[in-house]
């Protein structure tokens, strides 16, 4: 049976529509690596190599008991005085990757909580309004896109003399989110343990953004 002209055109176009190499079809977007992390007061930290640092040098400090570190996946600077931000809004289509955990020095049982949310920048304090998800009072907040806790045992680096469990956590977004001027998409990692046990976290994730306006 002979195909119609429309069917023949669709068939001939099929091979052209298949993405190849670095193409992603007709969807426009870019994978990006986030910038400098902030501490539990929302102030910038030094020595961080972005949100994709699975092979980073061993940190000089870890996340202490009830402390946190916040990775900035996407940041749009706030306008200064009457100046408008360079970019007005970005759609985050996808966040994909994991967080890798390692003890700083102490063999211990660790409990961590991880949250993904939009944070606002305050010009007066030059800080972001970060959330500490290990705090029970913050567990009821409704602005999270991801909130999860995990517990595991970890041994000291290169000394596997103690049982240890899976030491990573996969993170993702279940839906696209928008980041506007003066905001950041934050991934906060907090830990609760005894005061002597600091936890190191190595970020290994990136995001795909589009619809920049």
Secondary structure, DSSP 8 states (H G I E B T S, - for coil): ----HHHHHHHHHHHHHS--TT--TT---EEE--EEEE-TTS-B-SS---SB-TT----SS-B-TT-EEEEEEEE-----TT---S--EEEEEEEEEEEEEEESS--EEEEEEEEEEEEEEETTTTEE----TTSGGGGG-S--SEEEEEEEEE--TT---S-----EEEEE-SS-EEEETTEEEEEEEEEES-TT--EEEEEEEEEEEE---
